[in-house]
């Protein structure tokens, strides 16, 4: 028998020293890779989008969506891809992207167990490392865009279930928001930080800084309800034009009345309601043309860093990163429509700014809880590592402190993921279809655009303006 090779025993103190050195190097490597916010990652894509370079944006978003098909940001890239492809007139591909996004969002909603592992991971890294599960308005707009795509393809029968799905998403939105807040609270309780979070929430300086951070949100005037008035109006005019029976007409009336509640005295909705009442009395639907202006860009989320008072481990203040909404400017004020010697002006029917603000306002409790949980978890881990290193020797303690500070800075990133290719607003104009079926679209900074209406009893001219400097993209579809 051969004797066992001699393996010198490593003293525990040396083993701990090596472990702390390895930890420091790992943290420094992780910090060197950095973390970029979603707003930073998409800046070049959004520049193409703002400039009206739709084909380039569609390719860039499509490449990213395909390369990140299984990643944590898969849903948001599919949404961006679907919007860009739709603007490029590639409707079947756009619908495929939206269908994939909706399916993934439904999976996340059904598989609550996914959240347990991923939220635990985010507590020691950043909330942006959670999978993007989609927001209520994401689902609603994805289904709305699918309906519009089907209408552009003259597939009215396919548009019907898409609008029904959008309606259901709006019904589910309130319950979904309540679940979102509850999950964040459960995460805080499970990680043992509930007391510290409550103390921080009640701290006057924390409240003052948070109020200052989110005071501009009120200027966006969030809608009182979780609803998209454009989707509701589209539901109304679709079922008015495509009514198969009395129940469809009744649905149209309810949707139009609901849309009017958000847009009192809107001339187009009032005229639609009058037409619906006449149809309910058996009168025919007159030939009508709608001009829809999908205008500007939705708010983006940017990151703001502030120090907040969290007292633990002899530390009074900790730097934190928070998402804030940043409205986008540079959109058209309105669109004029000249037809048969009469000028008609478009008027806002839905503000995506206000829809996004409503969602953000409701998400704020979850944002606060999740940010505080993440901050406490990372701060506690750093304190333990620093204490252990300092007990070994002063030089090692300094190295570990440097490593943990660098790592904390690199993962102190706010979750700024949001659907950036949505518009700022929707405007509509309604007019009797002119006998010569010709329209002139007039907008500031653009030459008049002549449109020859395609065959149809209820026509829609769809205008996409990303910015006042970008060219108008004009397409047509018909409701009947």
TILOKOL-162846 format. One line per 4 residues: for each residue x negated, y negated, z negated of C-alpha. Coordinates in nm, 3 decimals, always signed. Each point is the difference from the previous one (the first is absolute). Example, Ala and Ser with C-alpha at 12.3 -4.5 7.8 and 13.67 -1.06 7.14 Angstrom:
! residues 2
-1.230:+0.450:-0.780 | -0.137:-0.344:+0.066
This chain:
! residues 480
+0.000:+0.000:+0.000 | -0.120:-0.348:+0.085 | +0.034:-0.267:-0.264 | +0.253:-0.271:+0.060
-0.160:-0.316:+0.143 | -0.055:-0.260:-0.265 | +0.241:-0.297:+0.021 | -0.089:-0.277:-0.240
+0.295:-0.130:-0.190 | +0.081:-0.363:+0.073 | +0.062:-0.198:-0.318 | +0.354:-0.129:-0.032
-0.120:-0.360:-0.011 | -0.190:+0.042:+0.328 | +0.300:+0.171:+0.159 | +0.224:-0.289:-0.102
-0.255:-0.246:+0.139 | -0.011:+0.181:+0.334 | +0.378:+0.014:+0.011 | +0.029:-0.371:-0.063
-0.262:-0.074:+0.266 | +0.190:+0.216:+0.247 | +0.323:-0.176:-0.095 | -0.163:-0.340:+0.051
-0.132:+0.094:+0.343 | +0.339:+0.141:+0.101 | +0.177:-0.315:-0.112 | -0.248:-0.223:+0.182
+0.042:+0.202:+0.320 | +0.378:-0.018:-0.032 | -0.019:-0.373:-0.063 | -0.227:-0.055:+0.299
+0.261:+0.147:+0.234 | +0.244:-0.263:-0.126 | +0.375:-0.012:+0.028 | +0.174:-0.219:+0.255
+0.359:-0.110:-0.030 | +0.254:+0.090:+0.266 | +0.023:-0.367:+0.094 | -0.373:+0.002:+0.077
+0.015:+0.327:+0.193 | +0.278:-0.124:+0.227 | -0.126:-0.354:+0.061 | -0.145:+0.069:+0.346
+0.315:+0.187:+0.103 | +0.218:-0.285:-0.122 | -0.208:-0.249:+0.195 | +0.087:+0.186:+0.322
+0.362:+0.012:-0.111 | +0.017:-0.373:-0.079 | -0.153:-0.084:+0.337 | +0.269:+0.199:+0.180
-0.246:+0.268:+0.114 | +0.261:+0.267:-0.057 | -0.160:+0.277:+0.208 | -0.332:-0.037:-0.183
+0.177:+0.000:-0.336 | +0.203:+0.307:+0.099 | -0.316:+0.189:+0.092 | -0.183:-0.104:-0.317
+0.288:+0.093:-0.230 | +0.062:+0.325:+0.190 | -0.363:+0.106:-0.025 | -0.001:-0.075:-0.370
+0.330:+0.180:-0.058 | -0.122:+0.314:+0.177 | -0.335:-0.003:-0.182 | +0.170:-0.049:-0.338
+0.293:+0.233:+0.064 | -0.059:+0.195:-0.322 | -0.148:-0.277:-0.212 | +0.153:-0.196:-0.285
+0.081:-0.291:+0.235 | +0.163:+0.217:+0.268 | +0.348:-0.150:-0.047 | -0.104:-0.365:+0.028
-0.213:+0.065:+0.310 | +0.293:+0.178:+0.167 | +0.227:-0.295:-0.075 | -0.250:-0.244:+0.149
-0.043:+0.229:+0.300 | +0.374:+0.027:+0.056 | +0.048:-0.378:-0.001 | -0.288:-0.066:+0.240
+0.111:+0.274:+0.240 | +0.354:-0.135:-0.008 | -0.121:-0.352:+0.087 | -0.194:+0.154:+0.290
+0.321:+0.159:+0.130 | -0.115:+0.355:-0.072 | +0.324:+0.098:-0.171 | -0.027:+0.382:-0.013
-0.350:-0.021:-0.151 | +0.120:-0.265:-0.241 | +0.285:+0.223:-0.116 | -0.240:+0.288:-0.051
-0.215:-0.217:-0.229 | +0.303:-0.117:-0.199 | +0.136:+0.355:-0.028 | -0.332:+0.122:-0.139
-0.008:-0.289:-0.248 | +0.358:+0.061:-0.114 | -0.065:+0.372:-0.039 | -0.307:-0.064:-0.213
+0.187:-0.253:-0.214 | +0.276:+0.256:-0.055 | -0.258:+0.260:-0.101 | -0.150:-0.234:-0.258
+0.343:-0.071:-0.139 | +0.080:+0.370:-0.030 | -0.336:+0.115:-0.138 | -0.031:-0.181:-0.330
-0.279:+0.234:-0.110 | -0.237:-0.165:+0.248 | +0.013:-0.318:-0.202 | -0.131:+0.159:-0.319
-0.344:+0.086:+0.137 | -0.040:-0.304:+0.220 | +0.107:-0.251:-0.263 | -0.241:+0.157:-0.249
-0.278:-0.048:+0.258 | +0.099:-0.360:+0.061 | -0.031:-0.079:-0.370 | -0.378:+0.046:+0.018
-0.044:-0.149:+0.347 | +0.264:-0.238:+0.139 | +0.377:+0.000:+0.069 | -0.090:-0.029:+0.368
-0.117:+0.364:-0.018 | +0.357:+0.116:-0.045 | +0.165:+0.126:+0.320 | +0.209:-0.273:+0.161
+0.350:+0.141:-0.041 | +0.189:-0.280:+0.174 | +0.232:-0.265:-0.133 | +0.376:-0.030:+0.036
-0.024:-0.262:+0.273 | -0.253:+0.220:+0.184 | +0.257:+0.277:+0.031 | +0.277:-0.240:+0.097
-0.203:-0.175:+0.270 | -0.145:+0.325:+0.137 | +0.351:+0.135:+0.056 | +0.115:-0.337:+0.138
-0.285:-0.008:+0.251 | +0.079:+0.356:+0.105 | +0.359:-0.104:+0.069 | -0.121:-0.295:+0.209
-0.242:+0.227:+0.187 | +0.282:+0.240:+0.086 | +0.214:-0.290:+0.121 | -0.288:-0.119:+0.218
-0.011:+0.352:+0.146 | +0.378:-0.018:+0.057 | +0.052:+0.285:-0.247 | +0.287:-0.140:-0.205
+0.090:+0.342:-0.142 | -0.346:+0.023:-0.157 | +0.020:-0.353:-0.138 | +0.309:+0.088:-0.203
-0.168:+0.247:-0.243 | -0.301:-0.232:-0.035 | +0.230:-0.280:-0.118 | +0.177:+0.240:-0.234
-0.338:+0.090:-0.146 | -0.090:-0.368:-0.045 | +0.328:-0.052:-0.185 | -0.077:+0.293:-0.230
-0.347:-0.135:-0.072 | +0.157:-0.327:-0.116 | +0.239:+0.190:-0.226 | -0.294:+0.189:-0.154
-0.221:-0.305:-0.055 | +0.127:-0.103:-0.345 | -0.037:+0.349:-0.147 | -0.344:+0.035:+0.157
-0.123:-0.320:-0.163 | +0.120:+0.116:-0.341 | -0.192:+0.327:+0.047 | -0.315:-0.191:+0.099
+0.000:-0.201:-0.324 | +0.074:+0.310:-0.207 | -0.295:+0.188:+0.153 | -0.240:-0.281:-0.086
+0.124:-0.008:-0.359 | -0.037:+0.378:-0.032 | -0.356:-0.022:+0.132 | -0.087:-0.255:-0.268
+0.151:+0.215:-0.275 | -0.170:+0.320:+0.121 | -0.343:-0.162:+0.000 | +0.045:-0.138:-0.352
-0.022:-0.366:+0.098 | +0.360:-0.101:-0.068 | -0.079:-0.197:-0.317 | -0.293:-0.189:+0.153
+0.205:-0.080:+0.309 | +0.290:-0.129:-0.208 | -0.237:-0.219:-0.203 | -0.153:-0.140:+0.315
+0.338:-0.069:+0.158 | +0.104:-0.201:-0.305 | -0.326:-0.196:-0.021 | +0.076:-0.369:+0.076
-0.312:-0.045:+0.214 | +0.083:+0.307:+0.207 | +0.355:-0.121:+0.057 | -0.128:-0.345:+0.094
-0.250:+0.135:+0.252 | +0.245:+0.243:+0.153 | +0.266:-0.271:+0.028 | -0.250:-0.225:+0.173
-0.099:+0.279:+0.235 | +0.354:+0.082:+0.109 | +0.170:-0.340:-0.026 | -0.016:-0.050:+0.380
+0.214:+0.312:+0.043 | +0.313:-0.194:-0.098 | -0.057:-0.238:+0.291 | +0.076:+0.289:+0.236
+0.351:+0.022:-0.151 | +0.031:+0.380:-0.020 | +0.337:+0.139:+0.103 | +0.223:+0.088:-0.292
+0.058:+0.351:+0.133 | -0.204:+0.275:+0.157 | +0.131:-0.052:+0.352 | -0.121:-0.091:+0.348
+0.266:-0.231:+0.150 | -0.132:+0.056:+0.354 | +0.041:+0.376:-0.031 | +0.349:-0.048:-0.141
+0.095:-0.235:+0.285 | -0.142:+0.239:+0.262 | +0.204:+0.279:-0.157 | +0.310:-0.218:+0.033
-0.042:-0.103:+0.365 | -0.103:+0.352:+0.102 | +0.310:+0.164:-0.147 | +0.212:-0.283:+0.139
-0.131:+0.060:+0.352 | -0.019:+0.379:-0.027 | +0.319:+0.057:-0.201 | +0.143:+0.347:+0.052
+0.291:-0.042:-0.237 | +0.153:-0.222:-0.266 | -0.255:+0.107:-0.264 | -0.286:-0.130:+0.216
+0.174:-0.337:+0.032 | +0.060:-0.010:-0.373 | -0.366:+0.078:-0.059 | -0.093:-0.283:+0.237
+0.219:-0.243:-0.192 | -0.148:+0.096:-0.337 | -0.356:-0.035:+0.131 | +0.070:-0.337:+0.161
+0.167:-0.129:-0.315 | -0.298:+0.113:-0.204 | -0.241:-0.168:+0.239 | +0.205:-0.321:-0.015
-0.030:+0.002:-0.380 | -0.374:-0.057:+0.044 | +0.050:-0.250:+0.284 | +0.310:-0.210:-0.078
+0.138:-0.186:+0.303 | -0.240:+0.168:+0.243 | +0.171:-0.067:+0.336 | -0.097:+0.330:+0.161
+0.122:+0.213:-0.290 | +0.326:-0.197:-0.025 | +0.059:+0.059:+0.372 | -0.079:+0.370:-0.042
+0.246:+0.030:-0.287 | +0.268:-0.170:+0.208 | -0.067:+0.241:+0.286 | +0.020:+0.293:-0.243
+0.337:-0.115:-0.135 | +0.129:-0.030:+0.355 | -0.121:+0.350:+0.084 | +0.178:+0.132:-0.308
+0.317:-0.156:+0.143 | -0.056:+0.180:+0.328 | -0.150:-0.284:+0.204 | -0.298:+0.068:+0.231
-0.356:-0.093:-0.088 | -0.117:-0.297:+0.210 | -0.325:+0.008:+0.196 | -0.264:-0.141:-0.231
-0.377:-0.046:-0.005 | -0.222:-0.014:-0.306 | -0.348:-0.145:-0.013 | -0.204:+0.144:-0.287
-0.318:-0.180:-0.102 | -0.239:+0.213:-0.205 | -0.217:-0.280:-0.125 | -0.337:-0.046:-0.170
-0.177:+0.224:-0.248 | +0.101:+0.143:-0.336 | -0.194:-0.088:-0.317 | -0.326:+0.181:-0.059
-0.132:+0.103:-0.340 | -0.325:-0.159:-0.106 | -0.213:+0.068:-0.305 | -0.051:-0.243:-0.288
-0.233:+0.071:-0.292 | +0.076:-0.131:-0.348 | -0.126:+0.070:-0.352 | +0.263:+0.133:-0.236
-0.006:+0.035:-0.381 | -0.034:+0.369:-0.088 | -0.161:+0.049:-0.339 | -0.175:+0.336:-0.035
-0.355:+0.120:-0.055 | -0.113:-0.351:-0.105 | +0.097:-0.138:+0.341 | +0.248:-0.288:+0.008
+0.051:-0.057:+0.374 | -0.018:+0.231:+0.300 | -0.001:-0.097:+0.367 | +0.292:+0.139:+0.196
+0.113:-0.010:+0.362 | +0.361:-0.078:+0.087 | +0.195:-0.001:+0.328 | +0.176:-0.321:+0.098
+0.229:-0.073:+0.294 | -0.132:-0.240:+0.259 | +0.266:-0.127:+0.246 | -0.115:-0.046:+0.359
+0.061:-0.319:+0.197 | -0.024:-0.092:+0.368 | +0.337:+0.138:+0.113 | +0.255:-0.151:+0.238
+0.259:-0.227:-0.163 | +0.278:+0.136:+0.222 | +0.094:+0.098:+0.353 | +0.236:-0.187:+0.234
+0.206:+0.193:+0.253 | +0.130:-0.185:+0.308 | +0.282:+0.179:+0.179 | +0.248:-0.135:+0.258
-0.061:-0.361:-0.101 | +0.027:+0.059:-0.376 | -0.280:+0.015:-0.255 | +0.020:+0.244:-0.290
-0.243:+0.001:-0.293 | -0.120:+0.303:-0.192 | +0.051:+0.005:-0.376 | -0.159:+0.212:-0.270
+0.190:+0.310:-0.099 | -0.264:+0.169:-0.218 | -0.320:-0.110:-0.171 | -0.254:+0.279:-0.031
-0.191:-0.232:-0.234 | +0.294:+0.010:-0.240 | +0.045:+0.376:+0.042 | -0.367:+0.063:-0.079
+0.019:-0.245:-0.292 | +0.297:+0.189:-0.144 | -0.191:+0.326:+0.013 | -0.314:-0.160:-0.146
+0.198:-0.160:-0.284 | +0.153:+0.337:-0.086 | -0.336:+0.176:+0.028 | -0.173:-0.247:-0.233
+0.061:+0.199:-0.323 | -0.155:+0.307:+0.162 | -0.291:-0.206:+0.138 | -0.071:-0.141:-0.347
+0.021:+0.337:-0.173 | -0.212:+0.181:+0.258 | -0.266:-0.273:+0.004 | -0.026:-0.003:-0.378
-0.018:+0.381:-0.017 | -0.278:+0.003:+0.258 | -0.187:-0.283:-0.174 | +0.017:+0.165:-0.342
-0.105:+0.341:+0.132 | -0.301:-0.139:+0.184 | -0.095:-0.229:-0.287 | +0.017:+0.283:-0.253
-0.207:+0.232:+0.219 | -0.263:-0.269:+0.050 | -0.017:-0.075:-0.374 | -0.051:+0.369:-0.087
-0.276:+0.037:+0.261 | -0.174:-0.318:-0.112 | +0.012:+0.100:-0.366 | -0.143:+0.344:+0.073
-0.282:-0.148:+0.207 | -0.085:-0.268:-0.255 | -0.040:+0.267:-0.267 | -0.270:+0.168:+0.213
-0.221:-0.301:+0.069 | +0.024:-0.365:+0.095 | -0.120:+0.040:+0.360 | +0.247:+0.274:+0.080
+0.277:-0.201:-0.161 | -0.077:-0.296:+0.227 | +0.003:+0.224:+0.308 | +0.332:+0.159:-0.089
+0.153:-0.341:-0.076 | -0.114:-0.121:+0.342 | +0.143:+0.310:+0.167 | +0.335:-0.018:-0.176
+0.033:-0.374:+0.068 | -0.075:+0.055:+0.369 | +0.243:+0.291:+0.020 | +0.278:-0.187:-0.178
-0.043:-0.293:+0.238 | +0.015:+0.231:+0.302 | +0.322:+0.171:-0.109 | +0.165:-0.311:-0.142
+0.209:-0.029:+0.315 | +0.366:-0.098:+0.027 | +0.238:+0.203:+0.212 | +0.063:-0.235:+0.293
+0.159:+0.254:+0.233 | +0.306:-0.138:+0.173 | +0.156:+0.021:+0.347 | -0.173:-0.294:+0.167
+0.156:+0.023:+0.349 | +0.351:-0.069:-0.124 | +0.143:-0.340:+0.100 | +0.055:-0.297:-0.225
+0.368:-0.019:+0.094 | +0.273:+0.094:+0.245 | +0.206:-0.263:+0.179 | +0.296:+0.058:+0.232
+0.207:-0.195:+0.249 | +0.335:+0.119:+0.137 | +0.160:-0.124:+0.322 | +0.254:+0.109:+0.259
-0.179:+0.180:+0.282 | -0.041:-0.267:+0.273 | +0.159:+0.073:+0.341 | -0.337:-0.020:+0.178
-0.160:+0.220:-0.270 | -0.294:-0.238:-0.032 | -0.155:-0.140:-0.316 | -0.284:-0.242:-0.063
-0.188:+0.044:-0.326 | -0.156:-0.321:-0.128 | -0.246:-0.017:-0.290 | -0.262:-0.244:-0.124
-0.336:+0.046:+0.165 | +0.124:+0.235:+0.272 | +0.133:-0.058:+0.351 | +0.369:+0.093:+0.049
+0.043:+0.373:+0.063 | +0.268:+0.102:+0.250 | +0.181:+0.324:-0.082 | +0.230:+0.187:+0.240
+0.237:+0.210:-0.207 | +0.017:+0.367:+0.080 | +0.332:+0.174:+0.056 | +0.200:+0.035:-0.319
+0.307:-0.120:-0.189 | -0.184:-0.077:-0.326 | -0.356:-0.104:+0.082 | -0.295:-0.074:-0.225
-0.305:-0.203:+0.097 | -0.275:+0.084:-0.248 | -0.280:-0.251:-0.054 | -0.311:+0.075:-0.207
-0.212:-0.297:-0.102 | -0.287:+0.088:-0.232 | -0.123:-0.359:-0.018 | +0.084:-0.331:+0.163
-0.321:+0.024:+0.205 | +0.050:+0.357:+0.123 | +0.201:+0.077:+0.316 | +0.362:+0.103:-0.040
+0.072:+0.366:+0.064 | +0.348:+0.033:+0.149 | +0.194:+0.322:+0.050 | +0.363:+0.100:+0.044
+0.236:+0.261:-0.134 | +0.373:+0.046:-0.007 | +0.247:+0.092:-0.269 | +0.267:+0.088:+0.254
